[in-house]
Amino acid sequence: MGGLFDRTGPTDFRRTSDGLYNEQTCLHTITPKSDGFVAQADFEEHPVAGHSFPTYTREDVKKHKTLADRVWVTYGGEVFDITDFVELHPGGDRILFAAGGALEPFWALYGVHKSEHVLEILQEYKVGVLDPNDKEEVPDLSDPYSQDPSRHPVLKVNSAKPFNAEPPPEILTERYITPNELFFKRNHLPVPNINPDEYQLTIDGPHGTNQEAPLKLSLNDLKTKFPRHEVIVTLQCAGNRRSEMSAVKPVKGLDWGIAAISNARWAGALLRDVLLDAGYTEDTPKALHVHFEGLDKDLTGTKYGASISFQRAMNKQNEVLLAYEMNGEPIPRDHGFPLRVIVPGVVGARNVKWLGQISVSTEESSSHWQQNDYKGFNPCIDWDTVDFKSSPSIQELPVQSAITEPKAGQTVTPDSDDKVTVKGYAWSGDGREIVRVDVSLDGGKTWNVAELYGEKQKERQSWAWKLWKLEASLPTEDKEVTIICKAVDSSYNVQPDTVAPIWNLRGVLNNAWHRVHVSVHRD
C-alpha cells in the first residue's frame, strides 16, 4: 500500500540548477531503478523570482490545499509545492491529507518513507521557507478548551469545542489496531489536565458495612496492588453513521460518518478486583448499578457520568477494565488520561474517561448522558412527543459493518481479471463474534462472502472487530455500481437493509446495510 512519497513511478519536478530561483529552471524526469534514481534534465526558461526562497506564513500555506490552488506542504520550516507529484503518487490521494499543512504528522504514520532519498526528492519541490516570526497561535486561557491537547490533522473534525473527530475511513482499516492518534475522539466537555502524581480514584464503600468508608487509590496503587490485565476492545460511538440517518430526515447530533469506531489494546486493573478490594461481593445487597464519574466538567461544575449493571462489572468474563494504558503507552489525554473505564461490548458513552469516582447504587446514574441521551426511539417519535424515561439507555450495540474502500463517488478500475477490491470492518456488541460479511457488487442482486481478518478471540468474548476484504469480478458491464456490505454475528443477528425503519430523532444505532455508489472505469 502506497504511503507518502513512494517512488514507484516516473516523476517530473522542477528545481533551479543552484538551488535558488533564477532564469534557468531544470526540469528533471526521475525514473526509479533497482539501484536508485536516474535523472535526465533539460533546461527551460523560467521567470526570475529572486535569488533566495520567498518567505510564507502558515496561513499562506493553508490556502494551497487543492490541485487547482497548487498543493503545498511544510517540513522542517520549509515550504514545498508537491502538486505535480500528487498526480503520479502511487499511494493515491492519501498524500492530500497533508495538503496545506505539515508533513511531520503524516510521516509519524508512514515512518518508512522518512528516509534520506525521500528528503532529497522533497527538496526538488521547495518553493519557500516559513516565516520564523510566524508563531503558533497562543491559546486564550479564558477559553475552557484552551488547554485541550493537539490533534492529528488528518482527523475529520465534527465539532471543535468540545472536540469530536474521526479518521478517514481508508486509513482507519489499514491496521487491525488503531494508532492512538487516529482513534476516533468523542468528548462532551473540555479535556481536563490531570497531574498523575496527584491523581486519586475514589471508590465509595458498601453501605452498612465496616468498609463503608471510601477507598482511595493513586495511579501507582492501581498499577501495583492489582494484577495487570490486557484486552483488545473495539469502541464505537452510538452515533456512528449518523450522517446516513440525517439523509432520511434531520436528526440531532454530530454528523458522524462511518469512522466513529476504533480498536485498541487496553491494559489496567479489572474493575471486579478493585470492587472486591473496596468490600463488594457478588451478593452485596442492593448493588444493582455501578456509577462512573469523570473529572471533565462544564462551567457549572457538572461532570460527565454513566453507569453499567453491577452484574456486568462483577462478572470476570466481561473483562471490565480500569485502563491506564492504550496500545502499550499511557492513555493519551484525549482518551482519558490517566484512567478510563473500558467496558467491552458496550457503547462508547459508558466507557467514562478521566475517571474520578466509582459508586454502587440501586439506581442507574442520574447523569444527563445516561437518562436523557444515548437512547433509541420509534421512527415516529419527534421532539414534541419524546419521553426519555420510556426508553432504556443504550448498553450493548447491535451488529455493524461498513465499507471503507472504495469511497462513495470514487472511480474504480478493475484489474486485468475484471476484479475490484473492497475493504471494511465489522463488529458486534456484547462479545458476539462476526462470523460472516456478505458483499454485493450489483446493488444487492448477487452476494459474495468476504475474507475476515483479526486476532482469535474466546467465545462470547469477541470484543474486537474483524477487518474484511473482498476481491471479486464485477457481475455487470455497468459504468456505475452500488456496493453493499452486511455482517452476521455468532447469534445470527443481521443488519437491517435500510435506514428508514430504524431512524430515530437522536440518530443513534444506525446499523443498516452500508452502501457505496462508485463509477467504473475500464481500460
Secondary structure in CASP SS format (residue, H / E / C, confidence):
PFRMAT SS
TARGET T0000
AUTHOR 0000-0000-0000
METHOD secondary structure of the structure
MODEL  1
M C 1.00
G C 1.00
G C 1.00
L C 1.00
F C 1.00
D C 1.00
R C 1.00
T C 1.00
G C 1.00
P C 1.00
T E 1.00
D E 1.00
F E 1.00
R E 1.00
R E 1.00
T E 1.00
S C 1.00
D C 1.00
G C 1.00
L C 1.00
Y C 1.00
N C 1.00
E C 1.00
Q E 1.00
T E 1.00
C E 1.00
L E 1.00
H E 1.00
T E 1.00
I E 1.00
T E 1.00
P E 1.00
K E 1.00
S C 1.00
D C 1.00
G E 1.00
F E 1.00
V E 1.00
A E 1.00
Q E 1.00
A E 1.00
D E 1.00
F E 1.00
E E 1.00
E E 1.00
H C 1.00
P C 1.00
V C 1.00
A C 1.00
G C 1.00
H C 1.00
S C 1.00
F C 1.00
P C 1.00
T E 1.00
Y E 1.00
T C 1.00
R H 1.00
E H 1.00
D H 1.00
V H 1.00
K H 1.00
K C 1.00
H C 1.00
K C 1.00
T C 1.00
L C 1.00
A C 1.00
D C 1.00
R C 1.00
V C 1.00
W E 1.00
V E 1.00
T E 1.00
Y E 1.00
G C 1.00
G C 1.00
E E 1.00
V E 1.00
F E 1.00
D E 1.00
I C 1.00
T H 1.00
D H 1.00
F H 1.00
V H 1.00
E C 1.00
L C 1.00
H C 1.00
P C 1.00
G C 1.00
G H 1.00
D H 1.00
R H 1.00
I H 1.00
L H 1.00
F H 1.00
A H 1.00
A C 1.00
G C 1.00
G E 1.00
A E 1.00
L C 1.00
E H 1.00
P H 1.00
F H 1.00
W H 1.00
A H 1.00
L H 1.00
Y C 1.00
G H 1.00
V H 1.00
H H 1.00
K C 1.00
S C 1.00
E H 1.00
H H 1.00
V H 1.00
L H 1.00
E H 1.00
I H 1.00
L H 1.00
Q H 1.00
E C 1.00
Y C 1.00
K E 1.00
V E 1.00
G E 1.00
V E 1.00
L E 1.00
D C 1.00
P C 1.00
N C 1.00
D C 1.00
K C 1.00
E C 1.00
E C 1.00
V C 1.00
P C 1.00
D C 1.00
L C 1.00
S C 1.00
D C 1.00
P C 1.00
Y C 1.00
S C 1.00
Q C 1.00
D C 1.00
P C 1.00
S C 1.00
R C 1.00
H C 1.00
P C 1.00
V C 1.00
L C 1.00
K E 1.00
V E 1.00
N E 1.00
S E 1.00
A C 1.00
K C 1.00
P C 1.00
F C 1.00
N E 1.00
A E 1.00
E E 1.00
P C 1.00
P C 1.00
P H 1.00
E H 1.00
I H 1.00
L H 1.00
T C 1.00
E C 1.00
R C 1.00
Y C 1.00
I C 1.00
T C 1.00
P C 1.00
N H 1.00
E H 1.00
L H 1.00
F C 1.00
F C 1.00
K E 1.00
R E 1.00
N C 1.00
H C 1.00
L C 1.00
P C 1.00
V C 1.00
P C 1.00
N C 1.00
I C 1.00
N C 1.00
P C 1.00
D C 1.00
E C 1.00
Y C 1.00
Q E 1.00
L E 1.00
T E 1.00
I E 1.00
D C 1.00
G C 1.00
P C 1.00
H C 1.00
G C 1.00
T C 1.00
N C 1.00
Q C 1.00
E C 1.00
A C 1.00
P C 1.00
L E 1.00
K E 1.00
L E 1.00
S E 1.00
L H 1.00
N H 1.00
D H 1.00
L H 1.00
K H 1.00
T H 1.00
K C 1.00
F C 1.00
P C 1.00
R C 1.00
H E 1.00
E E 1.00
V E 1.00
I E 1.00
V E 1.00
T E 1.00
L E 1.00
Q E 1.00
C C 1.00
A C 1.00
G C 1.00
N C 1.00
R C 1.00
R H 1.00
S H 1.00
E H 1.00
M H 1.00
S H 1.00
A H 1.00
V H 1.00
K C 1.00
P C 1.00
V C 1.00
K C 1.00
G C 1.00
L C 1.00
D C 1.00
W C 1.00
G C 1.00
I C 1.00
A C 1.00
A C 1.00
I E 1.00
S E 1.00
N E 1.00
A E 1.00
R E 1.00
W E 1.00
A E 1.00
G E 1.00
A E 1.00
L E 1.00
L H 1.00
R H 1.00
D H 1.00
V H 1.00
L H 1.00
L H 1.00
D H 1.00
A C 1.00
G C 1.00
Y C 1.00
T C 1.00
E C 1.00
D C 1.00
T C 1.00
P C 1.00
K C 1.00
A C 1.00
L C 1.00
H E 1.00
V E 1.00
H E 1.00
F E 1.00
E E 1.00
G E 1.00
L E 1.00
D E 1.00
K E 1.00
D C 1.00
L C 1.00
T C 1.00
G C 1.00
T C 1.00
K E 1.00
Y E 1.00
G E 1.00
A E 1.00
S E 1.00
I E 1.00
S E 1.00
F H 1.00
Q H 1.00
R H 1.00
A H 1.00
M H 1.00
N C 1.00
K H 1.00
Q H 1.00
N H 1.00
E C 1.00
V C 1.00
L E 1.00
L E 1.00
A E 1.00
Y E 1.00
E E 1.00
M E 1.00
N C 1.00
G C 1.00
E E 1.00
P E 1.00
I C 1.00
P C 1.00
R H 1.00
D H 1.00
H H 1.00
G C 1.00
F C 1.00
P C 1.00
L C 1.00
R E 1.00
V E 1.00
I E 1.00
V C 1.00
P C 1.00
G C 1.00
V E 1.00
V C 1.00
G H 1.00
A H 1.00
R H 1.00
N C 1.00
V C 1.00
K C 1.00
W C 1.00
L E 1.00
G E 1.00
Q E 1.00
I E 1.00
S E 1.00
V E 1.00
S E 1.00
T C 1.00
E C 1.00
E C 1.00
S C 1.00
S C 1.00
S C 1.00
H H 1.00
W H 1.00
Q H 1.00
Q H 1.00
N C 1.00
D C 1.00
Y C 1.00
K E 1.00
G C 1.00
F C 1.00
N C 1.00
P C 1.00
C C 1.00
I C 1.00
D C 1.00
W C 1.00
D C 1.00
T C 1.00
V C 1.00
D C 1.00
F H 1.00
K H 1.00
S H 1.00
S C 1.00
P C 1.00
S E 1.00
I C 1.00
Q C 1.00
E E 1.00
L C 1.00
P C 1.00
V C 1.00
Q E 1.00
S E 1.00
A E 1.00
I E 1.00
T E 1.00
E E 1.00
P C 1.00
K C 1.00
A C 1.00
G C 1.00
Q C 1.00
T E 1.00
V E 1.00
T C 1.00
P C 1.00
D C 1.00
S C 1.00
D C 1.00
D C 1.00
K E 1.00
V E 1.00
T E 1.00
V E 1.00
K E 1.00
G E 1.00
Y E 1.00
A E 1.00
W E 1.00
S C 1.00
G C 1.00
D C 1.00
G C 1.00
R C 1.00
E C 1.00
I E 1.00
V E 1.00
R E 1.00
V E 1.00
D E 1.00
V E 1.00
S E 1.00
L C 1.00
D C 1.00
G C 1.00
G C 1.00
K C 1.00
T C 1.00
W C 1.00
N E 1.00
V E 1.00
A C 1.00
E E 1.00
L E 1.00
Y E 1.00
G C 1.00
E C 1.00
K C 1.00
Q C 1.00
K C 1.00
E C 1.00
R C 1.00
Q C 1.00
S C 1.00
W C 1.00
A C 1.00
W C 1.00
K E 1.00
L E 1.00
W E 1.00
K E 1.00
L E 1.00
E E 1.00
A E 1.00
S E 1.00
L C 1.00
P C 1.00
T C 1.00
E C 1.00
D C 1.00
K C 1.00
E E 1.00
V E 1.00
T E 1.00
I E 1.00
I E 1.00
C E 1.00
K E 1.00
A E 1.00
V E 1.00
D E 1.00
S C 1.00
S C 1.00
Y C 1.00
N C 1.00
V E 1.00
Q C 1.00
P C 1.00
D C 1.00
T C 1.00
V C 1.00
A H 1.00
P H 1.00
I H 1.00
W C 1.00
N C 1.00
L C 1.00
R C 1.00
G C 1.00
V C 1.00
L C 1.00
N C 1.00
N C 1.00
A C 1.00
W C 1.00
H E 1.00
R E 1.00
V E 1.00
H E 1.00
V E 1.00
S E 1.00
V E 1.00
H C 1.00
R C 1.00
D C 1.00
END
